[in-house]
Amino acid sequence: MAAGAAEAAAAVVEVGSTRQFEELLRLTAKSLLVVHFWAPWAPQCAQMNDVMAELAKEHPQVSFVKLEAEAVPEVSEKYGISSVPTFLFFKNSQKIDRLDGAHAPELTKKVQRHASSGSFPPSGNEHPKEDLNLRLKKLTHAAPCMLFMKGTPQEPRCGFSKQMVEILHKHNIQFSSFDIFSDEEVRQGLKTYSNWPTYPQLYVSGELIGGLDIIKELEASDELDTICPKAPKLEERLKVLTNKASVMLFMKGNKQEAKCGFSKQILEILNSTGVEYETFDILEDEEVRQGLKTFSNWPTYPQLYVKGELVGGLDIVKDIANVHSARLHLSLTSRLVHILSTFTFSAWVWLLQGLPG
């Protein structure tokens, strides 16, 4: 009887509505809640559901939930879920951490850390400190310009971090960032490592430049532009990317692992043709993800380009395939290879409009 109760408590709860999610969030406010945003078409999500089930057995005091991202879009949009699998961690009804991707070891590590009291374990020797310092050194050198901030550049979680991001963007400075809310060990350890007690902190070539006040002073004296590396102009970068291969697909995920249903479908069409193409994962570069929408005047993804010119999204590629299958009686392979190698987007719009229904 006791074993059955433990097994029930360790089960992963499935949520199917916004109301159910909000109620669960309220009921589990005093404990750790881990939510897996998943999709049935993604095999990596099924694997991570199995990992969640095992973690639920190991941590009965933690609530584990799976929520189909596309079935409950209100919740997915509220928390900025743009790919699966994604895991959110909640305490006191507030989001405290996030993990994108199928990373079982990292998920396990985060669950263990957040399920504990949050304080550092007592150290009997100097090895943990040395390991932390080595990790901090690697993080500060992770990019030529590194910003340690509260939140992300897309969603700053304090006014100082927001101002810092605005200044860096204003000066077209190329930087990577680390959300200190995602790792309490880094958040506390970096204060000692850099002898700087507050955030945000900006590093160039691994060396601390300073916080917001210092950056404002450097901006006022025109020194900021000489210290921090400049990003290439976005339009020039997008031209290079769209011409990187004769056929370029901008999608959520990559050839091996699509992270949305639309991207998965267009991959299936392209793979069936045998045409050679390259992909770019827009989830790994927010600047490209947003900038390409304006550059191409096309608001959604995936986007397919041939010789640098936009062909269109999934619907256009489907239309091209369907029209030629019906009108020209060509095989799918030869049809799309011919399309992608000889026709411009404008020509296809004209052709599709001119053919009888």
Residue pairs with C-beta under 8 A, 6 or more apart in sequence:
6 60
7 57
9 60
10 53
10 56
10 57
10 60
11 53
11 56
12 36
12 49
12 52
12 53
12 56
12 64
12 65
12 66
13 24
13 63
13 64
13 65
13 66
14 65
14 66
14 67
15 21
15 24
15 35
15 65
15 66
15 67
15 72
16 67
16 68
16 71
16 72
17 72
18 72
18 74
18 75
21 35
21 65
21 67
21 72
21 75
24 33
24 63
24 65
25 33
25 90
25 93
26 93
28 63
28 90
29 92
29 93
30 92
31 61
31 62
31 63
31 91
32 61
32 62
32 63
32 89
32 90
32 91
32 111
32 114
32 115
33 62
33 63
33 65
33 89
33 90
33 91
34 52
34 55
34 62
34 63
34 64
34 65
34 87
34 88
34 89
34 90
34 111
35 65
35 66
35 67
35 87
35 88
35 89
35 90
36 45
36 48
36 49
36 52
36 64
36 65
36 66
36 67
36 85
36 86
36 87
37 67
37 68
37 69
37 76
37 79
37 81
37 84
37 85
37 86
37 87
37 88
38 45
38 48
38 49
38 66
38 67
38 68
38 69
38 84
38 85
39 45
39 68
39 69
39 70
39 84
39 260
39 261
40 46
40 68
41 261
41 264
42 84
42 85
42 257
42 258
42 259
44 84
44 85
44 102
44 257
45 84
45 85
45 102
47 102
47 104
48 85
48 87
48 102
48 104
48 107
49 66
51 104
51 107
51 108
52 64
52 66
52 107
53 64
55 62
55 64
55 107
55 108
55 111
56 62
56 64
59 111
59 112
59 115
61 115
62 111
62 115
67 75
69 76
69 81
69 84
69 86
70 76
70 261
75 81
79 88
79 95
80 154
80 155
82 252
82 283
83 100
83 101
83 252
83 253
83 259
83 260
83 283
84 259
84 260
85 101
85 102
86 98
86 99
86 100
86 101
87 98
87 99
87 100
87 107
87 110
88 95
88 97
88 98
89 95
89 96
89 97
89 98
89 99
89 110
89 114
90 96
91 114
96 114
96 181
97 110
97 114
97 181
97 182
98 182
99 106
99 107
99 110
100 283
113 184
118 184
120 185
120 188
121 128
123 129
132 185
132 189
133 189
133 193
135 186
136 186
136 189
136 190
136 193
137 206
139 146
139 148
139 178
139 186
139 190
140 146
140 194
140 203
140 206
140 208
141 205
141 206
142 176
142 178
143 175
143 176
144 174
144 204
144 205
144 229
145 168
145 173
145 174
145 175
145 176
145 202
145 203
145 204
145 228
145 229
146 175
146 176
146 177
146 178
146 202
146 203
146 204
146 206
147 153
147 164
147 165
147 168
147 175
147 176
147 177
147 178
147 200
147 201
147 202
147 203
148 177
148 178
148 180
148 186
148 190
148 199
148 200
148 201
148 202
148 203
149 156
149 158
149 161
149 164
149 165
149 177
149 178
149 179
149 180
149 199
149 200
150 156
150 157
150 158
150 160
150 161
150 179
150 180
150 181
150 199
150 200
151 157
151 158
151 161
151 179
151 181
152 177
152 179
153 165
153 169
153 177
153 286
154 286
156 162
156 165
157 181
158 199
160 198
160 199
160 200
160 211
160 212
161 199
161 200
163 212
164 200
164 202
164 212
164 215
167 215
167 216
167 219
167 224
168 175
168 202
168 228
171 219
171 224
171 225
171 228
171 230
172 230
172 231
172 233
173 224
173 228
173 229
173 230
173 231
174 228
174 229
174 230
174 231
174 232
175 202
175 228
175 229
178 186
180 186
180 187
180 190
180 199
181 187
187 199
190 196
190 201
191 197
194 201
194 208
196 208
196 210
196 211
198 211
199 211
200 211
200 212
201 208
201 210
201 211
202 208
202 209
202 210
202 211
202 214
202 215
202 228
203 209
204 227
204 228
204 229
209 215
209 218
209 227
209 228
215 224
218 224
218 227
231 287
234 287
234 291
234 295
235 291
235 295
237 288
238 288
238 291
238 292
238 295
239 308
241 248
241 250
241 280
241 288
242 248
242 295
242 305
242 308
242 309
242 310
243 307
243 308
244 278
244 280
245 276
245 277
245 278
246 276
246 277
246 306
246 307
246 340
246 341
247 270
247 275
247 276
247 277
247 278
247 304
247 305
247 306
247 340
248 277
248 278
248 279
248 280
248 304
248 305
248 306
249 266
249 267
249 270
249 277
249 278
249 279
249 280
249 302
249 303
249 304
249 305
250 279
250 280
250 282
250 288
250 292
250 301
250 302
250 303
250 304
250 305
251 258
251 260
251 263
251 266
251 267
251 279
251 280
251 281
251 282
251 301
251 302
251 303
252 258
252 259
252 260
252 262
252 263
252 281
252 282
252 283
252 301
252 302
253 259
253 260
253 263
253 279
253 281
253 283
254 279
254 281
255 267
255 279
258 264
258 267
259 281
259 283
260 301
262 300
262 301
262 302
262 313
262 314
263 301
263 302
265 314
266 302
266 304
266 313
266 314
266 317
269 317
269 318
269 321
269 332
269 336
270 277
270 304
270 317
270 336
272 332
272 333
272 336
273 332
273 333
273 335
273 336
273 337
273 340
274 333
274 337
275 336
275 337
275 340
280 288
282 288
282 289
282 292
282 301
283 289
289 301
292 298
292 303
293 299
293 300
296 303
296 310
298 310
298 312
298 313
300 313
301 313
302 313
302 314
303 310
303 312
303 313
304 310
304 311
304 312
304 313
304 316
304 317
305 311
306 340
306 341
306 344
309 344
309 345
310 345
311 317
311 320
311 340
311 345
311 348
312 345
312 348
316 345
316 348
319 352
320 335
320 336
320 339
320 348
320 352
321 332
321 335
321 336
323 351
323 352
323 355
324 330
324 335
324 336
324 339
325 332
325 335
327 355
328 335
330 338
339 348
343 351
